[in-house]
Amino acid sequence: MSPAAIGTAARALAARECSAIAEALSPQPDVHDAVHRARKTIRRLRALLALLDNSPLEADPVDAALRRLGQGLSALRDAHVVVDTCQRLAAQQPARPWAEVCHRLTARRDARLAQALARDPAFARRHAALVRIARDLQAQPWESLRARDIRKGVARSERRTAKAEKRAARSRDTEDLHRWRRRVRRLRMQLEALPALDSALAASLKRRSPGRQARALHTLGDQLGQQQDLRMLRNLVRVMPGVDDRRGLLAQIDAEMAAALG
């Protein structure tokens, strides 16, 4: 693929991701699912920009704006995730007193969403921020992008992921595990974007099996994500007042966490 074509493809991919974020933040029947889709697409777009760190693009201000946009949705998504996780554990062991916990977490989730929409009706403020992000992205010098820039971006991401894995394996610290999860997810998204950016470059990396690597990273990311979801639920159950059989509920969560990573 020619340099001009690489830049055109990257610009188009960035524009599609901005459109997908805007669609997710539009009025939806299931706001919680929409927030999830918006955050996922924001992460994909940020992964693309990180892949281009070695290029002439000046994407740091755009990435910072995207990070703020995603962080503003994080509390909503986390509140919904713990409800889903609670309901899943309740279905696994119906005899345990999960019902009241799930009820309280559902009320907490709905209150947070109501507060967010009261502050930003129909996510209008977020839409305005996204318009600025899309405009700034389109103004970037995409025509200067080269295959070597993308190749360097992949190599950098692989190094950072390997470093995060080693650190997490040594410490088993919660934040280190979470950092490893973020690195795994970003690298997987970048590998999945490669064919759209430069099919020839993706083919040249075939000896490293980028497709299989992306699938393996997806599985690992899901496992680490499940750990994070369970940990959030555990922290809430641990301090929630008046919980029946708290010890039994925490033991079930701990068993799930142990099983999540085999």
CORURSUL-V647229 format. One record per residue. N is the residue number from 1. RES is the residue in one small letter. OMEGA is omega in whole degrees, 0 to 359 (none if undefined). Layout:
n = {N:N}
res = {RES:RES}
omega = {OMEGA:OMEGA}
//
This chain:
n = {1:2:3:4:5:6:7:8:9:10:11:12:13:14:15:16:17:18:19:20:21:22:23:24:25:26:27:28:29:30:31:32:33:34:35:36:37:38:39:40:41:42:43:44:45:46:47:48:49:50:51:52:53:54:55:56:57:58:59:60:61:62:63:64:65:66:67:68:69:70:71:72:73:74:75:76:77:78:79:80:81:82:83:84:85:86:87:88:89:90:91:92:93:94:95:96:97:98:99:100:101:102:103:104:105:106:107:108:109:110:111:112:113:114:115:116:117:118:119:120:121:122:123:124:125:126:127:128:129:130:131:132:133:134:135:136:137:138:139:140:141:142:143:144:145:146:147:148:149:150:151:152:153:154:155:156:157:158:159:160:161:162:163:164:165:166:167:168:169:170:171:172:173:174:175:176:177:178:179:180:181:182:183:184:185:186:187:188:189:190:191:192:193:194:195:196:197:198:199:200:201:202:203:204:205:206:207:208:209:210:211:212:213:214:215:216:217:218:219:220:221:222:223:224:225:226:227:228:229:230:231:232:233:234:235:236:237:238:239:240:241:242:243:244:245:246:247:248:249:250:251:252:253:254:255:256:257:258:259:260:261:262}
res = {m:s:p:a:a:i:g:t:a:a:r:a:l:a:a:r:e:c:s:a:i:a:e:a:l:s:p:q:p:d:v:h:d:a:v:h:r:a:r:k:t:i:r:r:l:r:a:l:l:a:l:l:d:n:s:p:l:e:a:d:p:v:d:a:a:l:r:r:l:g:q:g:l:s:a:l:r:d:a:h:v:v:v:d:t:c:q:r:l:a:a:q:q:p:a:r:p:w:a:e:v:c:h:r:l:t:a:r:r:d:a:r:l:a:q:a:l:a:r:d:p:a:f:a:r:r:h:a:a:l:v:r:i:a:r:d:l:q:a:q:p:w:e:s:l:r:a:r:d:i:r:k:g:v:a:r:s:e:r:r:t:a:k:a:e:k:r:a:a:r:s:r:d:t:e:d:l:h:r:w:r:r:r:v:r:r:l:r:m:q:l:e:a:l:p:a:l:d:s:a:l:a:a:s:l:k:r:r:s:p:g:r:q:a:r:a:l:h:t:l:g:d:q:l:g:q:q:q:d:l:r:m:l:r:n:l:v:r:v:m:p:g:v:d:d:r:r:g:l:l:a:q:i:d:a:e:m:a:a:a:l:g}
omega = {182:178:180:180:178:179:178:180:180:178:181:179:178:180:179:180:177:178:180:177:180:179:181:182:174:180:185:175:180:184:182:177:179:178:178:181:179:180:180:180:175:179:178:180:177:176:177:181:178:178:184:181:183:182:178:180:176:190:184:179:178:179:179:178:177:179:178:179:179:180:179:180:187:183:179:181:181:180:178:181:182:174:179:181:178:181:178:179:178:179:180:181:184:182:181:185:180:190:182:178:179:179:181:180:177:178:178:179:183:178:179:178:180:178:180:181:175:179:184:183:179:180:183:180:179:176:179:178:181:176:179:179:181:179:180:178:182:180:182:180:184:183:180:183:181:179:181:177:180:180:178:179:178:181:179:180:178:179:182:179:179:179:179:179:180:180:179:180:180:190:189:178:183:182:177:176:180:178:178:179:180:179:179:182:181:179:179:179:179:178:179:180:186:182:180:181:183:183:180:178:178:179:181:179:185:181:178:176:182:179:179:179:179:179:179:178:178:179:179:179:178:180:179:178:178:176:181:180:179:180:177:179:181:181:180:179:184:184:181:183:173:180:177:177:180:183:180:179:179:178:179:178:181:179:178:179:179:182:187:181:177:none}
//
